[in-house]
Amino acid sequence: MAFPADLSQRSWERIGTSLREFTNSSAWWLADWLLFGEATYGLRRYREAIDRTGLDYQTLRNYAWVARRFEQHRRRAGLSFAHHAEVTSLSPPEQDYWLRNAEQRKWSRNELRRAVRAGLAEQRETPRPAEAAAVDKGRGRATTLTIELSAGQLEHYSQVAAARGLPVDKWVTQVLDAADRRLA
């Protein structure tokens, strides 16, 4: 790209903003193009996509993986493709929670990565209240409880839990412990 010598700083900045937006959009465009080809034309999609784009298999596979986990209505225009890629391994309510935080706090992709990692590390290190109670009572092991929910209930509870930065199982444990304390 060549620039005129008299290019103003303001123009240079606008070009950078446009390039950023184009770069972010192009990842989604490539991913959606690839998914369309997969659904419409079948298994040769990666060989054809590599030939057409010059990108390697793993890059295209990563783009498709992210796009599959974020339908267009869930994509946040104010965040990059890379922001979305950071949270693809989480449940949809957890993805939405972290992306909402990133958008509100204007986190870079690296800031989002650090926050998600810290949140997940905290969840792993913090024993569930029910597990701690079981150990305290000398049982020394946790017991699994299975609860049957409708898909709508699970989605609702998952969203409530994610809004509090928790996976649904940890949130349910906290709700049960709080109810136990109120009844005691």
Secondary structure as GFF3:
##gff-version 3
##sequence-region A 1 184
A	DSSP	alpha_helix	9	41	.	.	.	ID=ss1
A	DSSP	alpha_helix	45	53	.	.	.	ID=ss2
A	DSSP	alpha_helix	57	69	.	.	.	ID=ss3
A	DSSP	three_ten_helix	72	74	.	.	.	ID=ss4
A	DSSP	alpha_helix	81	86	.	.	.	ID=ss5
A	DSSP	alpha_helix	92	105	.	.	.	ID=ss6
A	DSSP	alpha_helix	109	125	.	.	.	ID=ss7
A	DSSP	alpha_helix	129	136	.	.	.	ID=ss8
A	DSSP	alpha_helix	151	163	.	.	.	ID=ss9
A	DSSP	alpha_helix	168	183	.	.	.	ID=ss10
###
